[in-house]
């Protein structure tokens, strides 16, 4: 592999690891959330405290997902390249 391929490989590996951490986080969210829901149902069926766990942790999951996929959602690499090309065209005009 040449230097560019090695650089691309490292970047791809980094992205895959970030995705793996996110899906691990998501799996933990559901597994622990379901376990706590069962505990809540079994011990105090009329008082649902577990909803706050689901909501709070769900907000964390949401921001984790935004952090992972933000490049694709808002101003990604493609957008940046298009803006650079537009700016270069503006600069070339007299």
C-alpha positions as a Markdown table, in Angstrom:
| # | Residue | x | y | z |
|---|---|---|---|---|
| 1 | Unk | 0.0 | 0.0 | 0.0 |
| 2 | Unk | 1.2 | 3.5 | -0.7 |
| 3 | Unk | 1.0 | 6.4 | 1.7 |
| 4 | Unk | -2.5 | 7.6 | 0.5 |
| 5 | Unk | -4.0 | 4.1 | 0.8 |
| 6 | Unk | -2.5 | 3.7 | 4.3 |
| 7 | Unk | -4.1 | 7.0 | 5.3 |
| 8 | Unk | -7.5 | 6.0 | 3.9 |
| 9 | Unk | -7.3 | 2.7 | 5.7 |
| 10 | Unk | -6.6 | 4.4 | 9.0 |
| 11 | Unk | -9.5 | 6.8 | 8.5 |
| 12 | Unk | -11.8 | 3.9 | 7.5 |
| 13 | Unk | -10.7 | 1.9 | 10.6 |
| 14 | Unk | -11.3 | 5.0 | 12.8 |
| 15 | Unk | -14.9 | 5.4 | 11.4 |
| 16 | Unk | -15.7 | 1.7 | 11.8 |
| 17 | Unk | -14.6 | 1.8 | 15.4 |
| 18 | Unk | -16.7 | 4.9 | 16.1 |
| 19 | Unk | -19.7 | 3.1 | 14.6 |
| 20 | Unk | -19.0 | 0.0 | 16.6 |
| 21 | Unk | -18.9 | 2.1 | 19.8 |
| 22 | Unk | -22.2 | 3.7 | 18.9 |
| 23 | Unk | -24.0 | 0.4 | 18.2 |
| 24 | Unk | -22.5 | -1.1 | 21.5 |
| 25 | Unk | -24.0 | 2.0 | 23.3 |
| 26 | Unk | -27.3 | 1.4 | 21.6 |
| 27 | Unk | -27.4 | -2.2 | 22.5 |
| 28 | Unk | -26.6 | -1.4 | 26.1 |
| 29 | Unk | -29.4 | 1.2 | 26.1 |
| 30 | Unk | -32.0 | -1.3 | 25.1 |
| 31 | Unk | -30.7 | -4.2 | 27.2 |
| 32 | Unk | -30.3 | -2.2 | 30.4 |
| 33 | Unk | -33.5 | -0.2 | 29.7 |
| 34 | Unk | -35.5 | -3.4 | 29.3 |
| 35 | Unk | -34.0 | -4.9 | 32.5 |
| 36 | Unk | -34.8 | -1.8 | 34.5 |
| 37 | Unk | -38.3 | -1.7 | 33.0 |
| 38 | Unk | -38.9 | -5.3 | 34.3 |
| 39 | Unk | -37.5 | -4.3 | 37.7 |
| 40 | Unk | -39.8 | -1.3 | 37.8 |
| 41 | Unk | -42.8 | -3.3 | 36.7 |
| 42 | Unk | -42.1 | -6.1 | 39.3 |
| 43 | Unk | -41.4 | -3.8 | 42.3 |
| 44 | Unk | -43.6 | -0.8 | 41.7 |
| 45 | Unk | -46.0 | -1.2 | 38.8 |
| 46 | Unk | -48.0 | 2.0 | 39.6 |
| 47 | Unk | -45.0 | 4.3 | 39.8 |
| 48 | Unk | -43.0 | 4.4 | 36.5 |
| 49 | Unk | -39.6 | 5.9 | 37.5 |
| 50 | Unk | -37.9 | 4.0 | 34.6 |
| 51 | Unk | -39.3 | 6.4 | 32.1 |
| 52 | Unk | -36.7 | 9.0 | 33.2 |
| 53 | Unk | -33.9 | 6.5 | 32.6 |
| 54 | Unk | -35.2 | 5.9 | 29.0 |
| 55 | Unk | -35.6 | 9.6 | 28.3 |
| 56 | Unk | -32.3 | 10.7 | 29.8 |
| 57 | Unk | -30.2 | 7.9 | 28.2 |
| 58 | Unk | -32.2 | 8.3 | 25.0 |
| 59 | Unk | -31.1 | 11.9 | 24.8 |
| 60 | Unk | -27.5 | 10.7 | 25.2 |
| 61 | Unk | -28.0 | 8.2 | 22.4 |
| 62 | Unk | -29.4 | 10.9 | 20.2 |
| 63 | Unk | -26.4 | 13.1 | 20.6 |
| 64 | Unk | -24.0 | 10.2 | 20.2 |
| 65 | Unk | -25.7 | 9.5 | 16.8 |
| 66 | Unk | -25.5 | 13.2 | 15.8 |
| 67 | Unk | -21.8 | 13.1 | 16.7 |
| 68 | Unk | -21.3 | 10.0 | 14.6 |
| 69 | Unk | -23.2 | 11.0 | 11.5 |
| 70 | Unk | -22.9 | 14.8 | 11.6 |
| 71 | Unk | -20.8 | 14.8 | 8.5 |
| 72 | Unk | -23.6 | 13.2 | 6.5 |
| 73 | Unk | -26.4 | 15.3 | 8.1 |
| 74 | Unk | -25.2 | 18.9 | 7.8 |
| 75 | Unk | -22.0 | 20.2 | 6.3 |
| 76 | Unk | -20.2 | 17.2 | 5.1 |
| 77 | Unk | -17.1 | 16.8 | 3.0 |
| 78 | Unk | -19.0 | 17.0 | -0.2 |
| 79 | Unk | -20.6 | 20.3 | 0.8 |
| 80 | Unk | -17.2 | 21.7 | 1.7 |
| 81 | Unk | -15.7 | 20.7 | -1.6 |
| 82 | Unk | -18.6 | 22.4 | -3.5 |
| 83 | Unk | -18.2 | 25.5 | -1.4 |
| 84 | Unk | -14.4 | 25.6 | -2.2 |
| 85 | Unk | -15.1 | 25.3 | -5.9 |
| 86 | Unk | -17.7 | 28.1 | -5.7 |
| 87 | Unk | -15.2 | 30.3 | -3.8 |
| 88 | Unk | -12.4 | 29.6 | -6.3 |
| 89 | Unk | -14.8 | 30.5 | -9.2 |
| 90 | Unk | -15.6 | 33.8 | -7.5 |
| 91 | Unk | -12.0 | 34.6 | -6.9 |
| 92 | Unk | -11.1 | 34.0 | -10.6 |
| 93 | Unk | -13.7 | 36.5 | -11.8 |
| 94 | Unk | -12.4 | 40.0 | -12.5 |
